[in-house]
Amino acid sequence: MTRNRPVLPAAMLSLVIVSLVWISSGRAQATPKRSSDATATRDLVDTAVAAGSFKTLVTAVQAAGLVDTLRGEGPLTVFAPTDEAFGKLPKGTLESLLKPENKAKLVSILTYHVVPGRLMAEQVVQRVKADTVQGASVLFSTDSSGARVDEAKIVKTDIACTNGVIHVIDRVMLPNDIVGTAQVAGQFKTLLAAAKAAGLVDALKAPGGELTVFAPTDKAFADLPSGTVEDLLKPANRKRLAAILKYHVVPRRITLSSYRTPTLQGESVELRPTGAVKVDEATVVLADLKATNGVVHAIDRVLLPPLPEPSPVRKAMAVIELAIERGVPLFNAGNPDACAALYEVAARSLLDGFDEVLTDASKGRLRKALRDIREDHRARSQAWTLRHALDDVYRSLRGRQ
């Protein structure tokens, strides 16, 4: 069964209802084990040591120099991976993290498991996220087997300590960059596919970045006119897709206040905090998903930047691209007559409508191809004659962009 990912605030009531049913159901397979409610007598570190199932975690805390922090006044909430959870890491990972030269990375990973304040299980299932001591956000979700934090299952809850609470999890969590945060959230699949098609994934994963992403949800993309997303994902429209996606990215972390801020695309978006927080005409439905290299704000519609009118050269190239895109499937399906007819229409359209764009050489190339097909009545040969001419003209146009 597909589990529910972090949901938008508008659907929070249904999440709470599901969570209450989950807590009260009494089904062992669906409810994490709950610790005793007896008064706590040990701090977070001593509780972990006494439990006996966190030896690796305690060793890592000592290597990272975090013992005093976890013995402090608090309160803190610790999502504690078991020894078995550490054992699931790729071979050699733990040994590498425990080396002195990797202390900073170890500290980052361990503090990603710690949330300021005392966050009990009944609060976890009612929240979408929490900001960790490390700085990035962890995301909460529920499914038929219980509650999760990021991709880790919470297997035991509410282990009371004098300075906080421990929830036991079945895997080690790693701080997420913007792409990882979007993947865990589960409601940005179309956005991630678009970023991949536009060649922007590496930019969104770059370490040390300070980006703000106004991320349209899957529903926001689905609300676009039919066929829009499919058209944007075509290789021929990669530049336009990249421009649209960059319009959703600000090259620094920002809070949601009222001002205009430039995007990576070049144009500015306007933030309006009156009532619901707006970005241009989109509403922010989930704010401040903090990643290691920026922050994500989920929005309910795709932002469309003011794009310049395509140049005459670009329009002529589009005629050829469309003809080839539609003609190739016809030719491959055994219908060369239709393919040749399509290519002929494209060639005549270029000569009739783009006289000022085509070079004399390109015009001569198209006219020769049209003469040649009148002398050669074989459909396959006609299609290839016209295709070669269109390819030559396309190369000429591309060199002039």
C-alpha positions as CSV (number, residue, x, y, z in Angstrom):
1,M,0.0,0.0,0.0
2,T,1.3,3.5,-0.9
3,R,1.7,5.5,2.3
4,N,0.6,9.0,2.8
5,R,3.4,11.5,2.5
6,P,3.4,14.9,4.3
7,V,0.2,16.5,3.5
8,L,-0.8,20.1,3.0
9,P,-2.3,22.1,5.9
10,A,-5.7,22.1,4.3
11,A,-5.8,18.3,4.7
12,M,-4.5,18.3,8.3
13,L,-7.9,17.4,9.9
14,S,-8.0,14.1,8.0
15,L,-4.4,13.3,9.0
16,V,-5.2,13.9,12.6
17,I,-8.3,11.6,12.3
18,V,-6.2,8.9,10.7
19,S,-3.5,9.3,13.3
20,L,-6.0,9.0,16.2
21,V,-7.4,5.8,14.7
22,W,-3.9,4.5,14.3
23,I,-3.0,5.3,17.9
24,S,-6.2,3.8,19.4
25,S,-6.5,0.7,17.1
26,G,-4.5,-1.6,19.4
27,R,-3.1,-3.5,16.4
28,A,0.4,-4.6,17.3
29,Q,1.5,-4.5,13.6
30,A,0.3,-0.9,13.2
31,T,1.3,0.7,16.5
32,P,4.8,1.4,17.7
33,K,5.6,0.1,21.1
34,R,5.2,2.7,23.8
35,S,7.6,2.9,26.8
36,S,6.5,3.0,30.4
37,D,5.0,6.2,31.8
38,A,7.1,5.9,35.0
39,T,8.9,9.0,36.1
40,A,12.2,9.4,34.2
41,T,15.4,9.2,36.2
42,R,18.1,9.3,33.5
43,D,19.1,11.8,30.9
44,L,19.1,11.1,27.2
45,V,22.7,9.6,27.2
46,D,22.3,7.4,30.2
47,T,18.9,6.2,29.0
48,A,20.5,5.2,25.7
49,V,23.3,3.4,27.4
50,A,21.0,1.6,29.7
51,A,18.8,0.4,26.9
52,G,21.6,-1.7,25.4
53,S,20.4,-1.4,21.8
54,F,22.1,1.9,21.1
55,K,25.7,1.0,21.5
56,T,26.7,2.3,18.0
57,L,24.7,5.5,18.6
58,V,26.4,6.2,21.9
59,T,29.8,5.5,20.3
60,A,29.0,8.0,17.5
61,V,27.8,10.6,20.0
62,Q,31.1,10.3,21.9
63,A,33.2,10.5,18.7
64,A,31.2,13.6,17.7
65,G,31.7,15.3,21.0
66,L,28.0,15.6,21.6
67,V,27.7,13.9,25.0
68,D,27.5,17.2,27.0
69,T,24.9,18.5,24.6
70,L,22.7,15.5,25.1
71,R,23.2,15.7,28.9
72,G,22.2,19.4,28.9
73,E,19.1,20.9,30.3
74,G,17.1,20.5,27.1
75,P,14.5,19.4,26.5
76,L,15.4,17.6,23.3
77,T,13.6,15.0,21.2
78,V,16.0,12.3,19.8
79,F,15.0,9.9,17.0
80,A,17.4,7.2,17.9
81,P,18.6,4.6,15.3
82,T,19.2,1.2,16.8
83,D,22.4,-0.8,16.4
84,E,20.6,-2.8,13.7
85,A,19.7,0.5,11.9
86,F,23.4,1.5,11.8
87,G,24.1,-2.0,10.5
88,K,22.0,-1.2,7.4
89,L,24.4,1.5,6.3
90,P,26.7,0.7,3.3
91,K,29.8,-1.3,4.3
92,G,32.5,1.0,5.6
93,T,30.3,4.1,6.1
94,L,30.2,3.9,9.9
95,E,33.9,3.3,10.1
96,S,34.6,6.3,7.9
97,L,32.3,8.6,9.9
98,L,34.0,7.7,13.1
99,K,37.4,8.9,11.8
100,P,38.5,12.3,13.4
101,E,38.8,14.0,10.0
102,N,35.0,13.3,9.4
103,K,33.8,14.7,12.7
104,A,31.9,17.6,11.1
105,K,30.0,15.2,8.9
106,L,29.2,12.9,11.8
107,V,28.0,15.9,13.9
108,S,25.7,17.0,11.0
109,I,24.2,13.5,10.7
110,L,23.7,13.0,14.5
111,T,22.2,16.5,15.1
112,Y,19.8,15.8,12.2
113,H,18.2,13.2,14.5
114,V,17.6,15.8,17.3
115,V,14.7,18.2,17.5
116,P,14.6,21.0,20.1
117,G,11.8,20.6,22.6
118,R,9.9,17.6,23.9
119,L,7.9,16.2,20.9
120,M,5.7,13.3,22.1
121,A,4.3,10.7,19.7
122,E,0.8,12.2,19.7
123,Q,2.4,15.5,18.5
124,V,4.5,13.7,15.8
125,V,1.5,12.3,14.1
126,Q,-0.2,15.7,14.0
127,R,2.7,17.5,12.4
128,V,4.1,17.7,8.9
129,K,7.7,18.6,9.8
130,A,10.1,19.7,12.5
131,D,13.3,21.6,12.3
132,T,16.3,19.8,13.6
133,V,19.3,21.0,15.6
134,Q,21.3,20.4,12.4
135,G,19.2,23.0,10.7
136,A,17.3,21.0,8.0
137,S,13.8,19.8,8.5
138,V,12.6,16.2,9.0
139,L,9.2,15.2,7.6
140,F,6.6,13.1,9.3
141,S,4.1,10.8,7.7
142,T,1.8,7.9,8.5
143,D,0.9,4.7,6.8
144,S,-0.8,1.4,7.6
145,S,2.3,0.2,9.6
146,G,2.6,3.4,11.7
147,A,4.5,6.6,11.8
148,R,7.7,7.6,9.9
149,V,10.2,10.4,10.1
150,D,11.7,10.9,6.7
151,E,12.2,7.3,5.4
152,A,12.7,5.8,8.9
153,K,9.9,3.9,10.7
154,I,9.3,4.8,14.3
155,V,9.3,1.5,16.1
156,K,9.1,2.6,19.7
157,T,7.9,5.9,21.1
158,D,8.0,8.2,24.1
159,I,11.0,6.8,26.1
160,A,11.0,9.5,28.8
161,C,14.2,11.1,29.9
162,T,14.9,13.8,32.4
163,N,15.9,16.2,29.6
164,G,13.8,15.0,26.7
165,V,12.3,12.0,25.0
166,I,13.6,9.3,22.7
167,H,11.7,7.7,19.8
168,V,13.4,4.6,18.3
169,I,13.8,4.4,14.5
170,D,14.8,1.6,12.2
171,R,17.3,3.4,10.0
172,V,19.9,6.2,10.1
173,M,18.6,9.4,8.5
174,L,20.9,11.6,6.4
175,P,20.3,15.4,6.0
176,N,18.6,16.1,2.7
177,D,19.4,18.7,0.1
178,I,16.6,20.3,-1.8
179,V,16.1,17.4,-4.2
180,G,16.1,14.9,-1.3
181,T,13.7,17.0,0.7
182,A,11.3,17.1,-2.3
183,Q,11.6,13.3,-2.8
184,V,10.8,12.6,0.9
185,A,7.9,14.9,0.8
186,G,6.3,12.8,-1.9
187,Q,4.2,15.5,-3.5
188,F,6.7,17.0,-6.0
189,K,7.2,14.1,-8.4
190,T,6.3,16.2,-11.5
191,L,8.6,19.0,-10.4
192,L,11.5,16.5,-9.9
193,A,10.9,15.0,-13.4
194,A,10.8,18.5,-14.9
195,A,14.1,19.4,-13.1
196,K,15.7,16.3,-14.5
197,A,14.4,17.0,-18.0
198,A,15.7,20.6,-17.8
199,G,19.1,19.5,-16.5
200,L,18.7,21.4,-13.2
201,V,19.0,18.5,-10.7
202,D,22.7,19.0,-10.0
203,A,22.2,22.8,-9.4
204,L,19.5,21.9,-6.8
205,K,21.8,19.4,-5.2
206,A,24.8,21.6,-5.0
207,P,26.3,21.6,-1.5
208,G,26.7,24.9,0.3
209,G,24.0,26.5,-1.8
210,E,21.5,29.0,-0.3
211,L,18.5,28.6,-2.5
212,T,14.8,29.1,-2.0
213,V,12.5,27.0,-4.1
214,F,8.8,27.8,-4.6
215,A,7.8,24.2,-5.4
216,P,4.6,23.5,-7.3
217,T,2.9,20.4,-6.0
218,D,1.9,17.5,-8.3
219,K,-1.6,18.9,-8.2
220,A,-0.4,22.3,-9.3
221,F,1.1,20.7,-12.4
222,A,-2.0,18.6,-13.0
223,D,-4.1,21.8,-13.0
224,L,-2.2,23.1,-16.1
225,P,-4.0,22.8,-19.4
226,S,-4.1,19.3,-20.8
227,G,-0.9,18.4,-22.6
228,T,1.2,21.3,-21.2
229,V,3.5,19.2,-19.0
230,E,4.0,16.6,-21.7
231,D,4.9,19.4,-24.1
232,L,7.3,21.0,-21.8
233,L,9.1,17.8,-21.1
234,K,10.0,17.3,-24.8
235,P,13.8,17.8,-25.5
236,A,12.9,20.6,-28.0
237,N,11.4,22.7,-25.2
238,R,14.2,22.2,-22.7
239,K,15.2,25.9,-22.7
240,R,11.6,27.0,-22.1
241,L,11.2,24.5,-19.3
242,A,14.4,25.6,-17.7
243,A,13.3,29.2,-17.8
244,I,10.0,28.3,-16.1
245,L,11.6,26.3,-13.4
246,K,14.3,28.9,-12.7
247,Y,11.4,31.4,-12.2
248,H,10.6,29.3,-9.1
249,V,14.1,29.6,-7.6
250,V,15.6,32.5,-5.6
251,P,19.4,32.4,-5.2
252,R,19.3,32.9,-1.4
253,R,17.3,31.8,1.6
254,I,14.4,34.1,2.2
255,T,11.6,34.5,4.7
256,L,8.0,35.0,3.5
257,S,7.7,38.8,3.8
258,S,6.4,41.5,1.4
259,Y,8.8,42.4,-1.3
260,R,9.9,41.5,-4.8
261,T,12.9,39.3,-5.1
262,P,14.8,38.3,-8.3
263,T,14.7,34.6,-9.5
264,L,17.4,32.6,-11.3
265,Q,15.3,33.1,-14.4
266,G,16.0,36.9,-14.2
267,E,12.4,38.2,-13.6
268,S,11.2,38.9,-10.0
269,V,8.4,37.3,-8.1
270,E,6.3,39.3,-5.6
271,L,5.8,38.0,-2.1
272,R,2.6,39.1,-0.4
273,P,2.0,38.1,3.3
274,T,-1.5,39.6,3.6
275,G,-3.9,36.8,4.4
276,A,-2.6,33.6,2.8
277,V,1.0,34.0,1.8
278,K,1.1,34.6,-2.0
279,V,3.9,34.3,-4.5
280,D,2.7,36.0,-7.7
281,E,-0.7,34.3,-8.0
282,A,0.2,31.1,-6.2
283,T,-0.6,30.4,-2.6
284,V,2.1,28.9,-0.3
285,V,0.4,25.8,1.1
286,L,3.4,24.5,3.1
287,A,6.3,26.7,4.1
288,D,9.8,26.4,5.3
289,L,10.9,22.8,4.4
290,K,14.5,23.4,5.3
291,A,17.2,21.5,3.3
292,T,21.0,21.4,3.7
293,N,21.3,23.8,0.8
294,G,18.2,25.9,1.0
295,V,14.5,26.0,1.8
296,V,11.4,24.7,0.0
297,H,8.0,26.4,0.1
298,A,5.2,24.3,-1.5
299,I,2.8,26.3,-3.7
300,D,-0.5,25.5,-5.3
301,R,0.1,26.5,-8.9
302,V,2.9,26.7,-11.4
303,L,4.4,30.2,-11.9
304,L,4.8,31.3,-15.5
305,P,7.4,34.0,-16.1
306,P,7.0,36.6,-18.8
307,L,8.9,35.0,-21.6
308,P,10.1,36.9,-24.7
309,E,8.5,36.4,-28.0
310,P,10.4,33.8,-30.0
311,S,12.7,35.3,-32.7
312,P,11.8,34.7,-36.4
313,V,14.8,32.3,-36.5
314,R,13.4,30.3,-33.5
315,K,10.0,30.2,-35.1
316,A,11.4,28.8,-38.4
317,M,13.3,26.2,-36.4
318,A,10.0,25.3,-34.6
319,V,8.3,24.6,-38.0
320,I,11.0,22.1,-38.8
321,E,11.0,20.5,-35.3
322,L,7.3,20.0,-35.4
323,A,7.4,18.5,-38.9
324,I,10.1,16.0,-38.0
325,E,8.4,15.2,-34.6
326,R,5.2,14.2,-36.4
327,G,6.7,12.9,-39.6
328,V,9.1,10.3,-38.1
329,P,6.4,8.2,-36.4
330,L,4.4,8.2,-39.7
331,F,7.5,7.0,-41.7
332,N,8.3,4.3,-39.1
333,A,4.7,3.1,-39.1
334,G,4.9,2.3,-42.8
335,N,3.2,5.5,-44.1
336,P,6.0,7.3,-46.0
337,D,3.4,9.1,-48.2
338,A,2.0,11.0,-45.2
339,C,5.5,11.7,-43.9
340,A,6.6,13.1,-47.3
341,A,3.4,15.2,-47.5
342,L,4.1,16.7,-44.0
343,Y,7.7,17.5,-44.9
344,E,6.6,19.2,-48.2
345,V,4.1,21.4,-46.3
346,A,6.9,22.4,-43.9
347,A,9.3,23.2,-46.8
348,R,6.7,25.4,-48.6
349,S,5.8,27.1,-45.3
350,L,9.4,28.0,-44.7
351,L,9.7,29.5,-48.2
352,D,6.4,31.3,-48.0
353,G,6.5,32.6,-44.4
354,F,10.2,33.1,-43.6
355,D,11.7,34.7,-46.6
356,E,13.5,37.2,-44.5
357,V,15.0,34.5,-42.2
358,L,16.3,32.0,-44.7
359,T,19.6,32.5,-46.4
360,D,19.8,32.3,-50.2
361,A,21.5,28.9,-49.8
362,S,18.7,27.6,-47.6
363,K,16.0,28.8,-50.0
364,G,17.9,27.1,-52.9
365,R,18.2,23.9,-50.9
366,L,14.4,23.7,-50.2
367,R,13.5,24.6,-53.8
368,K,15.8,21.9,-55.2
369,A,14.2,19.3,-52.9
370,L,10.7,20.3,-54.0
371,R,11.8,20.0,-57.7
372,D,13.4,16.6,-57.0
373,I,10.3,15.1,-55.5
374,R,8.3,16.0,-58.5
375,E,10.6,13.8,-60.6
376,D,10.9,10.9,-58.1
377,H,7.5,9.5,-57.3
378,R,8.7,6.9,-54.7
379,A,7.3,8.0,-51.3
380,R,10.2,6.8,-49.2
381,S,12.7,8.6,-51.5
382,Q,10.6,11.8,-51.4
383,A,10.5,11.7,-47.6
384,W,14.2,11.3,-47.3
385,T,14.9,14.0,-49.9
386,L,12.8,16.5,-48.0
387,R,14.1,15.4,-44.7
388,H,17.7,16.0,-45.7
389,A,16.8,19.5,-47.0
390,L,15.0,20.3,-43.7
391,D,18.0,19.1,-41.7
392,D,20.4,21.3,-43.7
393,V,18.2,24.4,-43.2
394,Y,17.8,23.6,-39.5
395,R,21.6,23.5,-39.1
396,S,21.9,26.8,-40.9
397,L,19.2,28.4,-38.6
398,R,20.7,27.0,-35.4
399,G,24.1,28.5,-36.3
400,R,22.5,31.9,-36.4
401,Q,20.7,31.8,-33.0
